[in-house]
């Protein structure tokens, strides 16, 4: 095919214009890295979205805490095997 020939021809044409150097070769010539932190206040729509997500998360956590305090779905009150599975020990092979 003609594709390898075309690629070789393009490389030959571009070779004088492409300078490939390693980072270690040019590191001394680079300006020092600068970091700038800019703090912005959220806009009205961003604040509304954040507040709704935060409210939903708080409601879920309160519901979860209420259910675990009543003993529903709390593996620590079940047998040790269930507690170990809940804590992820069984998956790690710590409890057989």
GUNUSE-450398 format. One record per atom (N, C-alpha, C): residue number from 1; residue in three letters; atom name; y, z, x. Coordinates in Angstrom, 3 decimals. Layout:
REM GUNUSE-450398
<r pos="NUM" code="ala" site="CA" Y="Y" Z="Z" X="X"/>
...
REM end
This chain:
REM GUNUSE-450398
<r pos="1" code="unk" site="N" Y="-1.191" Z="0.000" X="0.840"/>
<r pos="1" code="unk" site="CA" Y="0.000" Z="0.000" X="0.000"/>
<r pos="1" code="unk" site="C" Y="1.234" Z="0.000" X="0.870"/>
<r pos="2" code="unk" site="N" Y="2.333" Z="-0.280" X="0.252"/>
<r pos="2" code="unk" site="CA" Y="3.597" Z="-0.341" X="0.959"/>
<r pos="2" code="unk" site="C" Y="4.303" Z="1.007" X="1.006"/>
<r pos="3" code="unk" site="N" Y="3.808" Z="1.995" X="0.265"/>
<r pos="3" code="unk" site="CA" Y="4.494" Z="3.289" X="0.187"/>
<r pos="3" code="unk" site="C" Y="4.561" Z="3.980" X="1.556"/>
<r pos="4" code="unk" site="N" Y="3.471" Z="4.106" X="2.319"/>
<r pos="4" code="unk" site="CA" Y="3.585" Z="4.746" X="3.634"/>
<r pos="4" code="unk" site="C" Y="4.572" Z="4.015" X="4.543"/>
<r pos="5" code="unk" site="N" Y="4.612" Z="2.711" X="4.447"/>
<r pos="5" code="unk" site="CA" Y="5.547" Z="1.930" X="5.265"/>
<r pos="5" code="unk" site="C" Y="6.987" Z="2.246" X="4.866"/>
<r pos="6" code="unk" site="N" Y="7.247" Z="2.368" X="3.563"/>
<r pos="6" code="unk" site="CA" Y="8.595" Z="2.663" X="3.080"/>
<r pos="6" code="unk" site="C" Y="8.999" Z="4.070" X="3.507"/>
<r pos="7" code="unk" site="N" Y="8.104" Z="5.011" X="3.408"/>
<r pos="7" code="unk" site="CA" Y="8.395" Z="6.383" X="3.813"/>
<r pos="7" code="unk" site="C" Y="8.730" Z="6.425" X="5.307"/>
<r pos="8" code="unk" site="N" Y="7.964" Z="5.728" X="6.100"/>
<r pos="8" code="unk" site="CA" Y="8.218" Z="5.689" X="7.539"/>
<r pos="8" code="unk" site="C" Y="9.562" Z="5.043" X="7.826"/>
<r pos="9" code="unk" site="N" Y="9.887" Z="4.013" X="7.089"/>
<r pos="9" code="unk" site="CA" Y="11.157" Z="3.317" X="7.276"/>
<r pos="9" code="unk" site="C" Y="12.345" Z="4.223" X="6.912"/>
<r pos="10" code="unk" site="N" Y="12.214" Z="4.988" X="5.817"/>
<r pos="10" code="unk" site="CA" Y="13.268" Z="5.907" X="5.398"/>
<r pos="10" code="unk" site="C" Y="13.441" Z="7.006" X="6.436"/>
<r pos="11" code="unk" site="N" Y="12.345" Z="7.537" X="6.933"/>
<r pos="11" code="unk" site="CA" Y="12.430" Z="8.568" X="7.970"/>
<r pos="11" code="unk" site="C" Y="13.129" Z="8.039" X="9.215"/>
<r pos="12" code="unk" site="N" Y="12.830" Z="6.823" X="9.588"/>
<r pos="12" code="unk" site="CA" Y="13.461" Z="6.225" X="10.759"/>
<r pos="12" code="unk" site="C" Y="14.965" Z="6.069" X="10.539"/>
<r pos="13" code="unk" site="N" Y="15.356" Z="5.672" X="9.350"/>
<r pos="13" code="unk" site="CA" Y="16.777" Z="5.497" X="9.048"/>
<r pos="13" code="unk" site="C" Y="17.526" Z="6.829" X="8.989"/>
<r pos="14" code="unk" site="N" Y="16.876" Z="7.864" X="8.467"/>
<r pos="14" code="unk" site="CA" Y="17.533" Z="9.158" X="8.299"/>
<r pos="14" code="unk" site="C" Y="17.464" Z="10.049" X="9.537"/>
<r pos="15" code="unk" site="N" Y="16.602" Z="9.775" X="10.456"/>
<r pos="15" code="unk" site="CA" Y="16.387" Z="10.638" X="11.618"/>
<r pos="15" code="unk" site="C" Y="17.681" Z="10.989" X="12.360"/>
<r pos="16" code="unk" site="N" Y="18.600" Z="10.068" X="12.601"/>
<r pos="16" code="unk" site="CA" Y="19.823" Z="10.450" X="13.317"/>
<r pos="16" code="unk" site="C" Y="20.724" Z="11.411" X="12.529"/>
<r pos="17" code="unk" site="N" Y="20.558" Z="11.469" X="11.224"/>
<r pos="17" code="unk" site="CA" Y="21.436" Z="12.285" X="10.384"/>
<r pos="17" code="unk" site="C" Y="20.843" Z="13.653" X="10.031"/>
<r pos="18" code="unk" site="N" Y="19.550" Z="13.837" X="10.286"/>
<r pos="18" code="unk" site="CA" Y="18.877" Z="15.082" X="9.938"/>
<r pos="18" code="unk" site="C" Y="18.647" Z="15.890" X="11.210"/>
<r pos="19" code="unk" site="N" Y="19.208" Z="17.088" X="11.226"/>
<r pos="19" code="unk" site="CA" Y="19.030" Z="17.974" X="12.361"/>
<r pos="19" code="unk" site="C" Y="18.237" Z="19.181" X="11.887"/>
<r pos="20" code="unk" site="N" Y="17.044" Z="19.332" X="12.398"/>
<r pos="20" code="unk" site="CA" Y="16.190" Z="20.446" X="11.992"/>
<r pos="20" code="unk" site="C" Y="16.192" Z="21.477" X="13.102"/>
<r pos="21" code="unk" site="N" Y="16.639" Z="22.691" X="12.748"/>
<r pos="21" code="unk" site="CA" Y="16.642" Z="23.784" X="13.716"/>
<r pos="21" code="unk" site="C" Y="16.043" Z="25.022" X="13.058"/>
<r pos="22" code="unk" site="N" Y="15.544" Z="25.897" X="13.876"/>
<r pos="22" code="unk" site="CA" Y="14.980" Z="27.141" X="13.390"/>
<r pos="22" code="unk" site="C" Y="16.092" Z="28.156" X="13.137"/>
<r pos="23" code="unk" site="N" Y="15.799" Z="29.128" X="12.293"/>
<r pos="23" code="unk" site="CA" Y="16.757" Z="30.178" X="11.982"/>
<r pos="23" code="unk" site="C" Y="17.152" Z="30.932" X="13.251"/>
<r pos="24" code="unk" site="N" Y="16.190" Z="31.150" X="14.120"/>
<r pos="24" code="unk" site="CA" Y="16.486" Z="31.877" X="15.362"/>
<r pos="24" code="unk" site="C" Y="17.464" Z="31.108" X="16.248"/>
<r pos="25" code="unk" site="N" Y="17.510" Z="29.795" X="16.104"/>
<r pos="25" code="unk" site="CA" Y="18.418" Z="28.988" X="16.909"/>
<r pos="25" code="unk" site="C" Y="19.855" Z="29.025" X="16.393"/>
<r pos="26" code="unk" site="N" Y="20.044" Z="29.249" X="15.106"/>
<r pos="26" code="unk" site="CA" Y="21.397" Z="29.204" X="14.536"/>
<r pos="26" code="unk" site="C" Y="21.903" Z="30.560" X="14.064"/>
<r pos="27" code="unk" site="N" Y="21.098" Z="31.602" X="14.176"/>
<r pos="27" code="unk" site="CA" Y="21.464" Z="32.909" X="13.656"/>
<r pos="27" code="unk" site="C" Y="22.746" Z="33.446" X="14.282"/>
<r pos="28" code="unk" site="N" Y="22.951" Z="33.213" X="15.563"/>
<r pos="28" code="unk" site="CA" Y="24.154" Z="33.702" X="16.230"/>
<r pos="28" code="unk" site="C" Y="25.405" Z="32.963" X="15.761"/>
<r pos="29" code="unk" site="N" Y="25.264" Z="31.778" X="15.233"/>
<r pos="29" code="unk" site="CA" Y="26.406" Z="30.971" X="14.798"/>
<r pos="29" code="unk" site="C" Y="26.809" Z="31.247" X="13.350"/>
<r pos="30" code="unk" site="N" Y="25.973" Z="31.950" X="12.606"/>
<r pos="30" code="unk" site="CA" Y="26.264" Z="32.220" X="11.209"/>
<r pos="30" code="unk" site="C" Y="27.217" Z="33.396" X="11.059"/>
<r pos="31" code="unk" site="N" Y="28.041" Z="33.343" X="10.024"/>
<r pos="31" code="unk" site="CA" Y="28.921" Z="34.462" X="9.709"/>
<r pos="31" code="unk" site="C" Y="28.069" Z="35.627" X="9.206"/>
<r pos="32" code="unk" site="N" Y="28.549" Z="36.862" X="9.386"/>
<r pos="32" code="unk" site="CA" Y="27.759" Z="37.987" X="8.890"/>
<r pos="32" code="unk" site="C" Y="27.630" Z="37.938" X="7.369"/>
<r pos="33" code="unk" site="N" Y="26.523" Z="38.433" X="6.900"/>
<r pos="33" code="unk" site="CA" Y="26.246" Z="38.443" X="5.463"/>
<r pos="33" code="unk" site="C" Y="27.199" Z="39.409" X="4.770"/>
<r pos="34" code="unk" site="N" Y="27.765" Z="38.973" X="3.667"/>
<r pos="34" code="unk" site="CA" Y="28.662" Z="39.833" X="2.893"/>
<r pos="34" code="unk" site="C" Y="28.072" Z="40.043" X="1.507"/>
<r pos="35" code="unk" site="N" Y="28.289" Z="41.233" X="0.974"/>
<r pos="35" code="unk" site="CA" Y="27.816" Z="41.563" X="-0.358"/>
<r pos="35" code="unk" site="C" Y="28.989" Z="42.077" X="-1.163"/>
<r pos="36" code="unk" site="N" Y="29.111" Z="41.584" X="-2.370"/>
<r pos="36" code="unk" site="CA" Y="30.192" Z="42.014" X="-3.238"/>
<r pos="36" code="unk" site="C" Y="29.599" Z="42.426" X="-4.578"/>
<r pos="37" code="unk" site="N" Y="29.908" Z="43.633" X="-4.993"/>
<r pos="37" code="unk" site="CA" Y="29.431" Z="44.123" X="-6.284"/>
<r pos="37" code="unk" site="C" Y="30.586" Z="44.094" X="-7.259"/>
<r pos="38" code="unk" site="N" Y="30.382" Z="43.428" X="-8.376"/>
<r pos="38" code="unk" site="CA" Y="31.406" Z="43.328" X="-9.402"/>
<r pos="38" code="unk" site="C" Y="30.840" Z="43.943" X="-10.673"/>
<r pos="39" code="unk" site="N" Y="31.505" Z="44.960" X="-11.185"/>
<r pos="39" code="unk" site="CA" Y="31.070" Z="45.632" X="-12.398"/>
<r pos="39" code="unk" site="C" Y="31.869" Z="45.086" X="-13.577"/>
<r pos="40" code="unk" site="N" Y="31.180" Z="44.691" X="-14.599"/>
<r pos="40" code="unk" site="CA" Y="31.811" Z="44.142" X="-15.790"/>
<r pos="40" code="unk" site="C" Y="31.377" Z="44.937" X="-17.013"/>
<r pos="41" code="unk" site="N" Y="32.263" Z="45.064" X="-17.954"/>
<r pos="41" code="unk" site="CA" Y="31.915" Z="45.700" X="-19.211"/>
<r pos="41" code="unk" site="C" Y="31.260" Z="44.661" X="-20.122"/>
<r pos="42" code="unk" site="N" Y="30.275" Z="45.072" X="-20.910"/>
<r pos="42" code="unk" site="CA" Y="29.625" Z="44.106" X="-21.804"/>
<r pos="42" code="unk" site="C" Y="30.576" Z="43.689" X="-22.921"/>
<r pos="43" code="unk" site="N" Y="30.408" Z="42.470" X="-23.364"/>
<r pos="43" code="unk" site="CA" Y="31.176" Z="41.977" X="-24.498"/>
<r pos="43" code="unk" site="C" Y="30.654" Z="42.583" X="-25.791"/>
<r pos="44" code="unk" site="N" Y="31.332" Z="42.339" X="-26.894"/>
<r pos="44" code="unk" site="CA" Y="30.906" Z="42.925" X="-28.174"/>
<r pos="44" code="unk" site="C" Y="29.478" Z="42.548" X="-28.572"/>
<r pos="45" code="unk" site="N" Y="29.095" Z="41.292" X="-28.407"/>
<r pos="45" code="unk" site="CA" Y="27.739" Z="40.882" X="-28.800"/>
<r pos="45" code="unk" site="C" Y="26.696" Z="41.483" X="-27.860"/>
<r pos="46" code="unk" site="N" Y="27.002" Z="41.566" X="-26.563"/>
<r pos="46" code="unk" site="CA" Y="26.073" Z="42.168" X="-25.618"/>
<r pos="46" code="unk" site="C" Y="25.910" Z="43.662" X="-25.898"/>
<r pos="47" code="unk" site="N" Y="27.000" Z="44.339" X="-26.216"/>
<r pos="47" code="unk" site="CA" Y="26.938" Z="45.770" X="-26.517"/>
<r pos="47" code="unk" site="C" Y="26.136" Z="46.012" X="-27.793"/>
<r pos="48" code="unk" site="N" Y="26.330" Z="45.171" X="-28.798"/>
<r pos="48" code="unk" site="CA" Y="25.580" Z="45.322" X="-30.045"/>
<r pos="48" code="unk" site="C" Y="24.084" Z="45.119" X="-29.802"/>
<r pos="49" code="unk" site="N" Y="23.728" Z="44.121" X="-29.009"/>
<r pos="49" code="unk" site="CA" Y="22.323" Z="43.871" X="-28.694"/>
<r pos="49" code="unk" site="C" Y="21.727" Z="45.042" X="-27.917"/>
<r pos="50" code="unk" site="N" Y="22.441" Z="45.523" X="-26.920"/>
<r pos="50" code="unk" site="CA" Y="21.965" Z="46.656" X="-26.125"/>
<r pos="50" code="unk" site="C" Y="21.782" Z="47.892" X="-27.006"/>
<r pos="51" code="unk" site="N" Y="22.747" Z="48.160" X="-27.862"/>
<r pos="51" code="unk" site="CA" Y="22.653" Z="49.331" X="-28.739"/>
<r pos="51" code="unk" site="C" Y="21.472" Z="49.230" X="-29.687"/>
<r pos="52" code="unk" site="N" Y="21.206" Z="48.031" X="-30.224"/>
<r pos="52" code="unk" site="CA" Y="20.075" Z="47.882" X="-31.143"/>
<r pos="52" code="unk" site="C" Y="18.744" Z="48.072" X="-30.416"/>
<r pos="53" code="unk" site="N" Y="18.633" Z="47.552" X="-29.193"/>
<r pos="53" code="unk" site="CA" Y="17.405" Z="47.725" X="-28.415"/>
<r pos="53" code="unk" site="C" Y="17.216" Z="49.199" X="-28.052"/>
<r pos="54" code="unk" site="N" Y="18.294" Z="49.851" X="-27.650"/>
<r pos="54" code="unk" site="CA" Y="18.222" Z="51.262" X="-27.300"/>
<r pos="54" code="unk" site="C" Y="17.841" Z="52.113" X="-28.510"/>
<r pos="55" code="unk" site="N" Y="18.428" Z="51.826" X="-29.661"/>
<r pos="55" code="unk" site="CA" Y="18.121" Z="52.564" X="-30.884"/>
<r pos="55" code="unk" site="C" Y="16.648" Z="52.404" X="-31.261"/>
<r pos="56" code="unk" site="N" Y="16.136" Z="51.169" X="-31.174"/>
<r pos="56" code="unk" site="CA" Y="14.732" Z="50.897" X="-31.498"/>
<r pos="56" code="unk" site="C" Y="13.803" Z="51.648" X="-30.544"/>
<r pos="57" code="unk" site="N" Y="14.153" Z="51.671" X="-29.264"/>
<r pos="57" code="unk" site="CA" Y="13.334" Z="52.374" X="-28.276"/>
<r pos="57" code="unk" site="C" Y="13.317" Z="53.877" X="-28.561"/>
<r pos="58" code="unk" site="N" Y="14.478" Z="54.437" X="-28.884"/>
<r pos="58" code="unk" site="CA" Y="14.555" Z="55.870" X="-29.182"/>
<r pos="58" code="unk" site="C" Y="13.720" Z="56.204" X="-30.414"/>
<r pos="59" code="unk" site="N" Y="13.783" Z="55.350" X="-31.436"/>
<r pos="59" code="unk" site="CA" Y="12.997" Z="55.586" X="-32.649"/>
<r pos="59" code="unk" site="C" Y="11.503" Z="55.553" X="-32.347"/>
<r pos="60" code="unk" site="N" Y="11.080" Z="54.607" X="-31.534"/>
<r pos="60" code="unk" site="CA" Y="9.662" Z="54.514" X="-31.172"/>
<r pos="60" code="unk" site="C" Y="9.213" Z="55.746" X="-30.388"/>
<r pos="61" code="unk" site="N" Y="10.036" Z="56.199" X="-29.455"/>
<r pos="61" code="unk" site="CA" Y="9.682" Z="57.368" X="-28.665"/>
<r pos="61" code="unk" site="C" Y="9.604" Z="58.610" X="-29.539"/>
<r pos="62" code="unk" site="N" Y="10.543" Z="58.756" X="-30.458"/>
<r pos="62" code="unk" site="CA" Y="10.511" Z="59.909" X="-31.365"/>
<r pos="62" code="unk" site="C" Y="9.267" Z="59.881" X="-32.238"/>
<r pos="63" code="unk" site="N" Y="8.911" Z="58.689" X="-32.733"/>
<r pos="63" code="unk" site="CA" Y="7.708" Z="58.564" X="-33.561"/>
<r pos="63" code="unk" site="C" Y="6.463" Z="58.876" X="-32.742"/>
<r pos="64" code="unk" site="N" Y="6.423" Z="58.410" X="-31.515"/>
<r pos="64" code="unk" site="CA" Y="5.276" Z="58.677" X="-30.644"/>
<r pos="64" code="unk" site="C" Y="5.158" Z="60.162" X="-30.348"/>
<r pos="65" code="unk" site="N" Y="6.280" Z="60.800" X="-30.049"/>
<r pos="65" code="unk" site="CA" Y="6.253" Z="62.233" X="-29.772"/>
<r pos="65" code="unk" site="C" Y="5.857" Z="63.032" X="-31.007"/>
<r pos="66" code="unk" site="N" Y="6.319" Z="62.608" X="-32.168"/>
<r pos="66" code="unk" site="CA" Y="5.968" Z="63.308" X="-33.406"/>
<r pos="66" code="unk" site="C" Y="4.472" Z="63.187" X="-33.680"/>
<r pos="67" code="unk" site="N" Y="3.909" Z="62.005" X="-33.453"/>
<r pos="67" code="unk" site="CA" Y="2.480" Z="61.823" X="-33.724"/>
<r pos="67" code="unk" site="C" Y="1.626" Z="62.580" X="-32.714"/>
<r pos="68" code="unk" site="N" Y="2.045" Z="62.662" X="-31.460"/>
<r pos="68" code="unk" site="CA" Y="1.242" Z="63.381" X="-30.473"/>
<r pos="68" code="unk" site="C" Y="1.368" Z="64.880" X="-30.654"/>
<r pos="69" code="unk" site="N" Y="2.493" Z="65.352" X="-31.165"/>
<r pos="69" code="unk" site="CA" Y="2.629" Z="66.796" X="-31.370"/>
<r pos="69" code="unk" site="C" Y="1.792" Z="67.261" X="-32.558"/>
<r pos="70" code="unk" site="N" Y="1.507" Z="66.354" X="-33.484"/>
<r pos="70" code="unk" site="CA" Y="0.668" Z="66.688" X="-34.634"/>
<r pos="70" code="unk" site="C" Y="-0.808" Z="66.538" X="-34.317"/>
<r pos="71" code="unk" site="N" Y="-1.122" Z="66.056" X="-33.130"/>
<r pos="71" code="unk" site="CA" Y="-2.518" Z="65.913" X="-32.727"/>
<r pos="71" code="unk" site="C" Y="-3.094" Z="64.556" X="-33.055"/>
<r pos="72" code="unk" site="N" Y="-2.320" Z="63.652" X="-33.607"/>
<r pos="72" code="unk" site="CA" Y="-2.831" Z="62.324" X="-33.939"/>
<r pos="72" code="unk" site="C" Y="-2.766" Z="61.446" X="-32.698"/>
<r pos="73" code="unk" site="N" Y="-3.843" Z="60.860" X="-32.350"/>
<r pos="73" code="unk" site="CA" Y="-3.871" Z="59.917" X="-31.245"/>
<r pos="73" code="unk" site="C" Y="-3.587" Z="60.557" X="-29.896"/>
<r pos="74" code="unk" site="N" Y="-3.850" Z="61.828" X="-29.762"/>
<r pos="74" code="unk" site="CA" Y="-3.614" Z="62.507" X="-28.500"/>
<r pos="74" code="unk" site="C" Y="-4.952" Z="62.716" X="-27.806"/>
<r pos="75" code="unk" site="N" Y="-5.279" Z="61.891" X="-26.818"/>
<r pos="75" code="unk" site="CA" Y="-6.588" Z="61.982" X="-26.187"/>
<r pos="75" code="unk" site="C" Y="-6.811" Z="63.285" X="-25.438"/>
<r pos="76" code="unk" site="N" Y="-5.749" Z="63.988" X="-25.077"/>
<r pos="76" code="unk" site="CA" Y="-5.937" Z="65.224" X="-24.329"/>
<r pos="76" code="unk" site="C" Y="-6.572" Z="66.298" X="-25.196"/>
<r pos="77" code="unk" site="N" Y="-6.520" Z="66.155" X="-26.519"/>
<r pos="77" code="unk" site="CA" Y="-7.146" Z="67.128" X="-27.401"/>
<r pos="77" code="unk" site="C" Y="-8.577" Z="66.731" X="-27.749"/>
<r pos="78" code="unk" site="N" Y="-8.987" Z="65.551" X="-27.319"/>
<r pos="78" code="unk" site="CA" Y="-10.350" Z="65.093" X="-27.556"/>
<r pos="78" code="unk" site="C" Y="-11.246" Z="65.576" X="-26.419"/>
<r pos="79" code="unk" site="N" Y="-12.396" Z="64.974" X="-26.325"/>
<r pos="79" code="unk" site="CA" Y="-13.327" Z="65.366" X="-25.277"/>
<r pos="79" code="unk" site="C" Y="-12.849" Z="64.870" X="-23.903"/>
<r pos="80" code="unk" site="N" Y="-13.374" Z="65.411" X="-22.805"/>
<r pos="80" code="unk" site="CA" Y="-12.927" Z="65.031" X="-21.464"/>
<r pos="80" code="unk" site="C" Y="-13.127" Z="63.557" X="-21.155"/>
<r pos="81" code="unk" site="N" Y="-14.181" Z="62.948" X="-21.703"/>
<r pos="81" code="unk" site="CA" Y="-14.420" Z="61.524" X="-21.448"/>
<r pos="81" code="unk" site="C" Y="-13.282" Z="60.686" X="-22.010"/>
<r pos="82" code="unk" site="N" Y="-12.844" Z="61.010" X="-23.219"/>
<r pos="82" code="unk" site="CA" Y="-11.737" Z="60.270" X="-23.821"/>
<r pos="82" code="unk" site="C" Y="-10.449" Z="60.511" X="-23.048"/>
<r pos="83" code="unk" site="N" Y="-10.237" Z="61.740" X="-22.585"/>
<r pos="83" code="unk" site="CA" Y="-9.041" Z="62.055" X="-21.824"/>
<r pos="83" code="unk" site="C" Y="-9.036" Z="61.267" X="-20.514"/>
<r pos="84" code="unk" site="N" Y="-10.179" Z="61.192" X="-19.853"/>
<r pos="84" code="unk" site="CA" Y="-10.267" Z="60.460" X="-18.593"/>
<r pos="84" code="unk" site="C" Y="-10.015" Z="58.977" X="-18.809"/>
<r pos="85" code="unk" site="N" Y="-10.536" Z="58.429" X="-19.910"/>
<r pos="85" code="unk" site="CA" Y="-10.313" Z="57.023" X="-20.205"/>
<r pos="85" code="unk" site="C" Y="-8.845" Z="56.769" X="-20.503"/>
<r pos="86" code="unk" site="N" Y="-8.225" Z="57.682" X="-21.234"/>
<r pos="86" code="unk" site="CA" Y="-6.819" Z="57.541" X="-21.563"/>
<r pos="86" code="unk" site="C" Y="-5.954" Z="57.559" X="-20.301"/>
<r pos="87" code="unk" site="N" Y="-6.308" Z="58.382" X="-19.352"/>
<r pos="87" code="unk" site="CA" Y="-5.518" Z="58.495" X="-18.130"/>
<r pos="87" code="unk" site="C" Y="-5.832" Z="57.396" X="-17.129"/>
<r pos="88" code="unk" site="N" Y="-6.786" Z="56.555" X="-17.427"/>
<r pos="88" code="unk" site="CA" Y="-7.098" Z="55.440" X="-16.549"/>
<r pos="88" code="unk" site="C" Y="-8.097" Z="55.778" X="-15.461"/>
<r pos="89" code="unk" site="N" Y="-8.669" Z="56.975" X="-15.496"/>
<r pos="89" code="unk" site="CA" Y="-9.588" Z="57.367" X="-14.460"/>
<r pos="89" code="unk" site="C" Y="-10.880" Z="56.578" X="-14.503"/>
<r pos="90" code="unk" site="N" Y="-11.340" Z="56.296" X="-15.704"/>
<r pos="90" code="unk" site="CA" Y="-12.623" Z="55.606" X="-15.829"/>
<r pos="90" code="unk" site="C" Y="-12.516" Z="54.206" X="-15.229"/>
<r pos="91" code="unk" site="N" Y="-11.382" Z="53.543" X="-15.427"/>
<r pos="91" code="unk" site="CA" Y="-11.223" Z="52.205" X="-14.879"/>
<r pos="91" code="unk" site="C" Y="-11.248" Z="52.224" X="-13.354"/>
<r pos="92" code="unk" site="N" Y="-10.778" Z="53.318" X="-12.760"/>
<r pos="92" code="unk" site="CA" Y="-10.767" Z="53.424" X="-11.310"/>
<r pos="92" code="unk" site="C" Y="-12.109" Z="53.900" X="-10.744"/>
<r pos="93" code="unk" site="N" Y="-12.997" Z="54.334" X="-11.622"/>
<r pos="93" code="unk" site="CA" Y="-14.299" Z="54.801" X="-11.166"/>
<r pos="93" code="unk" site="C" Y="-14.283" Z="56.260" X="-10.757"/>
<r pos="94" code="unk" site="N" Y="-13.257" Z="57.014" X="-11.137"/>
<r pos="94" code="unk" site="CA" Y="-13.160" Z="58.417" X="-10.753"/>
<r pos="94" code="unk" site="C" Y="-14.067" Z="59.289" X="-11.597"/>
<r pos="95" code="unk" site="N" Y="-14.331" Z="58.831" X="-12.812"/>
<r pos="95" code="unk" site="CA" Y="-15.186" Z="59.618" X="-13.673"/>
<r pos="95" code="unk" site="C" Y="-16.272" Z="58.702" X="-14.200"/>
<r pos="96" code="unk" site="N" Y="-17.483" Z="59.081" X="-14.019"/>
<r pos="96" code="unk" site="CA" Y="-18.579" Z="58.197" X="-14.422"/>
<r pos="96" code="unk" site="C" Y="-19.339" Z="58.814" X="-15.556"/>
REM end
